[in-house]
Amino acid sequence: MTIHAKSSSGGSYEVTFRIENNRPTVTCTCKAGSIGQACKHKLGIVAGAHEMFDIPAQVDNVVSLLASPEWQQLVSDVMEITAQIRAIDAELERLKSDQKVLKRSLATRFNATSSNRRD
């Protein structure tokens, strides 16, 4: 099954769902998808982001497909992995913030040391 996902540039990309070697696969014709990356089009469609569909009439077909037994594990895996990525992204932001505070503290410490020093 091939559907059309909205492009941020106003066009659309083809997102194709098929079974290969007894495993569900999803491909996309966007730049990232064409080199096998998990593009926002594949992720959005699998995650149920209906606004990603360029042709709204295709939503029901994809929902039915993804609810079938051979696709349920893929959907579950995608949801779990994306949740883990979001948690890591949040932790990275927290760590970056902590790093900035420590760098400022270090700079303050150096400045305080050099202004108190006598040559």
C-alpha positions as CSV (number, residue, x, y, z in Angstrom):
1,M,0.0,0.0,0.0
2,T,1.3,3.4,-0.9
3,I,0.0,6.7,0.6
4,H,0.9,10.3,0.1
5,A,2.4,12.2,3.1
6,K,2.6,16.0,3.2
7,S,5.9,17.6,2.6
8,S,7.0,20.7,4.5
9,S,7.7,22.3,1.1
10,G,4.1,21.9,0.1
11,G,4.3,18.8,-2.1
12,S,4.0,15.2,-1.0
13,Y,6.1,12.0,-0.6
14,E,5.1,8.5,-1.2
15,V,5.1,6.3,2.0
16,T,4.9,2.6,1.1
17,F,3.9,-0.2,3.5
18,R,4.8,-3.8,2.4
19,I,5.8,-7.1,3.8
20,E,9.3,-8.2,2.7
21,N,10.9,-11.5,3.9
22,N,7.9,-11.9,6.3
23,R,8.6,-8.5,7.9
24,P,6.7,-5.3,7.6
25,T,8.6,-2.5,6.1
26,V,7.9,1.2,5.5
27,T,9.7,3.3,3.0
28,C,9.4,7.0,2.0
29,T,10.6,8.9,-1.1
30,C,11.8,11.9,0.9
31,K,15.6,12.5,1.1
32,A,16.0,11.0,4.6
33,G,13.6,8.1,3.9
34,S,15.3,7.3,0.6
35,I,18.5,6.5,2.5
36,G,16.7,4.3,5.0
37,Q,16.4,6.8,7.9
38,A,13.4,7.1,10.1
39,C,12.0,10.2,8.5
40,K,9.2,12.3,10.0
41,H,6.8,11.0,7.3
42,K,7.2,7.3,8.2
43,L,7.2,8.1,11.9
44,G,4.2,10.4,11.7
45,I,2.1,8.0,9.7
46,V,2.9,5.0,11.9
47,A,2.3,7.1,15.0
48,G,-1.2,8.0,13.8
49,A,-0.6,11.7,12.9
50,H,-3.5,12.1,10.5
51,E,-2.4,15.6,9.6
52,M,0.6,14.0,7.8
53,F,-1.7,12.6,5.2
54,D,-1.8,14.5,1.9
55,I,-5.0,12.6,0.9
56,P,-7.2,12.3,4.0
57,A,-9.2,9.5,2.4
58,Q,-6.2,7.2,2.9
59,V,-6.3,7.4,6.7
60,D,-8.8,4.6,7.2
61,N,-6.8,2.2,5.0
62,V,-3.6,2.8,6.9
63,V,-5.3,2.6,10.3
64,S,-6.8,-0.8,9.3
65,L,-3.4,-2.0,7.9
66,L,-1.5,-0.9,11.1
67,A,-4.1,-2.6,13.3
68,S,-3.5,-6.0,11.6
69,P,-1.4,-8.6,13.5
70,E,1.5,-8.5,11.2
71,W,1.9,-4.7,11.7
72,Q,1.1,-4.4,15.4
73,Q,4.6,-5.2,16.6
74,L,6.2,-2.6,14.3
75,V,3.8,0.0,15.6
76,S,4.5,-1.0,19.2
77,D,8.3,-0.9,18.6
78,V,8.1,2.5,16.9
79,M,6.1,4.0,19.8
80,E,8.4,2.6,22.4
81,I,11.6,3.7,20.6
82,T,10.3,7.2,19.9
83,A,9.3,7.5,23.6
84,Q,12.9,6.5,24.6
85,I,14.3,9.0,22.1
86,R,12.1,11.8,23.6
87,A,13.3,10.9,27.1
88,I,16.9,11.0,26.0
89,D,16.4,14.3,24.2
90,A,14.9,15.8,27.4
91,E,17.8,14.4,29.5
92,L,20.3,15.9,27.0
93,E,18.6,19.3,27.3
94,R,18.8,19.1,31.1
95,L,22.5,18.1,30.9
96,K,23.2,21.0,28.5
97,S,21.6,23.4,31.0
98,D,23.7,21.9,33.8
99,Q,26.8,22.2,31.7
100,K,26.2,25.9,31.1
101,V,25.7,26.5,34.8
102,L,29.0,24.7,35.5
103,K,30.9,26.6,32.8
104,R,29.6,29.9,34.2
105,S,30.6,28.8,37.7
106,L,34.1,27.9,36.4
107,A,34.5,31.2,34.6
108,T,33.4,33.1,37.7
109,R,35.9,31.1,39.8
110,F,38.7,31.9,37.4
111,N,37.7,35.6,37.3
112,A,37.5,35.8,41.0
113,T,40.9,34.1,41.4
114,S,42.6,36.4,38.9
115,S,41.1,39.6,40.3
116,N,42.3,38.6,43.8
117,R,45.8,37.8,42.7
118,R,48.7,40.0,43.2
119,D,51.5,40.1,40.7
